[in-house]
Amino acid sequence: MDLSNIRKDYRQNAIQDGDFPIEPINWFKEWLNEVMKSTEPEPTAMVLSTVSSEWRPSSRVVLLKSVDENGFVFFSNYLSRKGIQLDGNHFAALTFFWPLTERQVRIEGVISKTDVSESDTYFNSRPLESRINALISPQSMPIASRSHLEMEREKLLMLEDIDDIPRPEHWGGYRLKPDRIEFWQGRPGRLHDRIQYLLESGIWEITRLAP
């Protein structure tokens, strides 16, 4: 298989000098709203990158659940591999890539857990099977077989009060507070647009970067 000649020329959009706002969060929301209106299959999917205590990076796809001036929120198992890594190193990165609009957003910052009430509210909004799976799955841990998880799920489904299943303490939200955000727009001939926002003393410093 020869991959060396596979390439795409990006021509849909451009970021002209002076066309970007003084702060990045609303701009991110604008891009997200655009892609939400498109046929992009997973517009809220983002790659979360963390680093272990051995300084080994690790990445996986998670789903964005909210974004505002306080940061980017997602939910997961606190005892998972990512959760353990975040306990030891609060710095992390997020990457969005939207092929249909030929755009990428890279975000870096510090992650903290959301408060209990926010985690409870989101957990209780999830479909029943998603709540059950969060309860029974020892995420990232070895398991004997898939059938074991399926049997545990069936046991819970037979309980009369299963609709009132509480959020397990090991499951909840994370919020990444950004201090660096980069907007990337694909351009012809690989002369892409890259606009970086760097938070310095509470003010976003804006720089155009070479592609």
N, C-alpha and C positions, 0 to 999 in steps of 0.2 A: 504494500500500500504506500503510494507516494503522496505525502501531505504537503510537500514543499510548494506546489503551485496552487494550493487552495487559498483564495483570497477574495474579499469583497470590497468594492469601492463605495464609500459612504458619501451620499449626496443629498440627503433629505433636508438637513437643517444646518445652521451656522450660528455661532455666537460672535457677534460683532463687538468691537471695543465700545464700551459705554452702554451696552445693552443688558448688563447684569445689575441686580439690585445691591444695596449696601449690606444686606444681611441674607444669609443663605437658606434659612428654614422655609420661608414662604416660597422661595424659588424652587426648593425641593418639592413642596406641595404642588406647585404649578406643574412641574414635570410629572409627578405621580398622577395628578388628575388627568393629564393628557393620556398617559399610558393606560389608565383605568378605563378610558373611553375607547381604547383600541381593542384589538383582538389578542393582545399579549396574554399568553395562557396563565402566567403567575406574576402579576405586576407587583405584588407585595413580597415576593421571594427575595431574600438577601443572603449573601454569604457572610457568616460570622466567623471571624478569625480570632483565635485566642492563643496563648503561649503557656506551655507547661512549666513546672518548676525546673525541668532540665533544659529549658529554653528551646523546646521543640514546638514550632507552630502547628496549629491544627485548625482546619476549616470545615464548615458544614453549612447547609442551607437551612435557614429558619424563616419564619414569616413575621413581617412587621404588623403590629396590631394597633399602634397609634404613634403619632408624631406631633410634637408641638415645641415651643421654645425651651421646654425642659429636657427634650431629648427624644430618642427613638426607643420604643417599647416592644419587647417580645416576651414570650413565656416559655418555660422549660422546666425540666427536672433539676433541682438544685444539686442532686447527688450524681448527675451524669458527668461524663468526661469534661464537657464544657463548664459545668457548674464547679467542679473541683478546680479546674484551671483558673476560673474567674475568682475563686476564693483566694488563690495564691497570687494572682496578678490581675489587678482591676483594669488594666489597659486592654483595649480590644479594638477591632476594626470591622466595619460593615461594607459590603460592596453590592450595589445594585447594577444589573446589566439588562437593558431593554433593547433587544435587537431590532424590533419593529420601528423604533424611533431613533435607532443608532446612537443611544446614549448610555452613559455609565456615571454612577455617582459613588465616590469613595469617601467613607466617613471614619474618622478616628476619634477616640476619646476614652473616658473613664466610665466603667459600668458599676451600677449599684442595684440592689434589689428594690423593687417597688414596694410600697407599703402594703400591709396585710389586706386592707379593705379593697385596694385596687386589684390585688390578686384574687380575692374572693369574688368580686363582681365579675371579672372576666371568666373565672372558672365556672361559675354558676350559669353563665350565658352559653357555655359550650354544649353540643349535643351529648346525650346520655352516654353513648358508647365512648366518646372522647374522654369524658370524665372518668369512666370506669378504667379505660386504658391507662390514664395517668396514675390511677391508684395501684394497678396491679403490675405495671411495668417497672422493673429495676433498670432504668435506661442506661445503656452502655455496658451493663454487666453481662457476663456469660450466662446463658440459660440452657437447660437440658434440651428443650425442643419447643417448637411453636405451639404444639398441642397443649403443653402445660399452661401457657398463657391463655389459650382459648378455653380451657377448662375453668381456669380462675374467673374468666369473664362470664362464663355461663352460670357459675355459682352466684355471682353478684346479681346477674339479671333476674334470678329467681327470687330475690329478696323483695318483700312487699313494700318496703320503704326506700327502694333503690333510687327513686327520683330525688330524694333528699341527701344524696351522697355528699359528704363534706369535702372540701379541698384538703388533700393531704399536705402536711407541713413541708414535705420535701419538694413541693411543686409550686411555682409562682412566677412572678414577673421580674424582668430585668429592664433597666433603663440605661441607655448609653447617652451620656452627656457629651456632645461633640466639642472638640477644640480644633479640629481640622476637617474641612469638607472640600472635596474637589469634584467639579462638574466637568464631564468629558463629553464632547460632541464629535462623532465621527465626521471626517471631511475627506474630500477626494485626495488621492495620492498619499494617504497617510499623514497629511499635514493637518492633524486634528486640532480642535480647540480644547484647551484645558484651563479652567479658571479655578484657582485655589483660594479658599477662605481660611485664614489662620487667626485663631482667637488670641489676642495679645492685650492683657490688662482690661478685659471685658469688651474690647472693640475688635470687630472682624477686619483684619487686614486682607486686602484683595490683591492677588497677583495672577497675571497670565503666565502659564508655564509652557515651555517648549514641548511639542508632542513627542 
